[in-house]
């Protein structure tokens, strides 16, 4: 069983490819909010992946995050997560994102533990 306290950390460099201009969330060459969200999700799922059962994964279901400071192309950014709540299959993470000058984002992220096979069967059934 997964227990609270699991921590994760992932980092990336801000590039033109993950800028607001490139992903369509704005016109400037700064770290895009969607890119920050993707980094948060990646950090959270990777932090608990080794604690899951065979054939299990997690899917993101809720985000409550503030992007509080811009980061220009060329700077390093990283995300730190901590699993702070476990309610059966529901996992809640406290998240913080930083660049080399300080905190740029913070909030919470919710994920659910799923059976990968059953989840994909249900998703693919939409095509039938």
C-alpha positions as CSV (number, residue, x, y, z in Angstrom):
1,X,0.0,0.0,0.0
2,X,1.2,3.5,-0.8
3,X,1.7,5.8,2.2
4,X,2.2,9.5,2.5
5,X,5.6,11.1,2.5
6,X,6.8,9.9,-0.9
7,X,8.8,12.7,-2.6
8,X,9.6,13.3,-6.2
9,X,11.9,15.7,-8.1
10,X,12.2,16.3,-11.9
11,X,14.0,19.1,-13.7
12,X,14.2,20.5,-17.2
13,X,15.6,23.5,-19.1
14,X,13.3,26.2,-20.5
15,X,13.6,26.1,-24.3
16,X,11.8,27.6,-27.2
17,X,9.9,24.3,-27.5
18,X,8.4,24.5,-24.0
19,X,7.8,28.3,-24.2
20,X,4.4,29.9,-24.1
21,X,4.9,31.0,-27.7
22,X,5.5,27.5,-28.9
23,X,2.7,25.7,-27.1
24,X,0.1,28.4,-27.8
25,X,-0.5,29.6,-24.3
26,X,0.9,33.1,-25.0
27,X,3.3,35.0,-27.3
28,X,6.4,35.2,-25.1
29,X,9.5,33.1,-24.8
30,X,9.0,32.1,-21.2
31,X,8.3,28.7,-19.5
32,X,4.7,27.9,-20.5
33,X,2.1,27.1,-17.9
34,X,1.1,23.9,-19.8
35,X,4.8,22.9,-19.7
36,X,4.9,23.5,-15.9
37,X,1.7,21.4,-15.5
38,X,3.3,18.6,-17.5
39,X,6.4,18.7,-15.3
40,X,4.2,18.6,-12.2
41,X,2.3,15.5,-13.5
42,X,5.5,13.8,-14.6
43,X,7.1,14.4,-11.2
44,X,4.1,13.1,-9.3
45,X,3.5,9.9,-11.3
46,X,7.2,9.0,-11.4
47,X,7.5,9.4,-7.6
48,X,4.9,6.7,-6.9
49,X,5.4,4.4,-9.9
50,X,7.7,1.9,-8.2
51,X,5.1,1.6,-5.3
52,X,2.3,0.4,-7.6
53,X,1.1,-3.1,-8.3
54,X,1.7,-5.0,-11.5
55,X,-0.3,-3.4,-14.3
56,X,-1.2,-0.4,-12.3
57,X,-0.6,3.3,-13.2
58,X,-1.9,6.7,-12.1
59,X,-3.9,9.3,-14.0
60,X,-4.1,13.0,-13.2
61,X,-7.6,14.1,-12.3
62,X,-7.3,17.5,-10.7
63,X,-4.8,20.4,-10.5
64,X,-5.0,23.5,-8.3
65,X,-1.8,25.3,-9.2
66,X,-0.6,29.0,-9.4
67,X,2.1,30.0,-11.9
68,X,3.5,32.9,-9.9
69,X,6.7,33.9,-11.7
70,X,8.0,33.8,-15.3
71,X,11.2,32.0,-16.3
72,X,13.0,32.9,-19.6
73,X,14.5,30.5,-22.1
74,X,17.9,29.0,-20.9
75,X,17.1,28.7,-17.2
76,X,16.7,25.4,-15.3
77,X,13.4,24.6,-13.7
78,X,12.5,21.8,-11.3
79,X,9.5,20.4,-9.6
80,X,9.3,18.9,-6.1
81,X,6.3,16.8,-5.1
82,X,5.2,15.2,-1.8
83,X,2.4,12.7,-1.4
84,X,0.4,14.2,1.4
85,X,-2.9,12.3,1.3
86,X,-3.9,8.8,0.4
87,X,-7.6,7.9,0.3
88,X,-7.9,4.4,-1.2
89,X,-7.0,4.9,-4.9
90,X,-6.9,8.7,-4.6
91,X,-3.5,10.4,-4.2
92,X,-3.0,14.0,-3.4
93,X,0.4,15.7,-3.8
94,X,1.6,19.1,-2.6
95,X,3.7,20.6,-5.5
96,X,6.2,23.3,-5.8
97,X,8.1,24.5,-8.9
98,X,11.3,26.5,-8.9
99,X,13.8,28.1,-11.2
100,X,17.3,29.3,-10.4
101,X,16.0,32.4,-8.7
102,X,13.2,31.0,-6.6
103,X,9.7,29.5,-6.5
104,X,7.7,29.9,-9.7
105,X,4.7,27.7,-9.0
106,X,2.8,26.0,-6.2
107,X,-0.3,24.1,-5.4
108,X,-1.8,20.6,-5.3
109,X,-2.3,17.8,-7.7
110,X,-4.6,14.8,-7.5
111,X,-4.1,11.4,-9.2
112,X,-6.0,8.1,-9.1
113,X,-4.5,4.6,-9.2
114,X,-5.9,2.7,-12.1
115,X,-5.6,-0.6,-13.8
116,X,-3.8,0.3,-17.1
117,X,-5.6,-2.4,-19.1
118,X,-9.1,-1.6,-17.8
119,X,-8.5,2.1,-18.2
120,X,-7.5,1.7,-21.8
121,X,-10.4,-0.6,-22.6
122,X,-12.8,2.0,-21.3
123,X,-11.1,4.8,-23.2
124,X,-11.0,2.8,-26.4
125,X,-14.7,1.8,-26.0
126,X,-15.5,5.4,-26.9
127,X,-14.4,4.7,-30.5
128,X,-16.9,1.8,-30.9
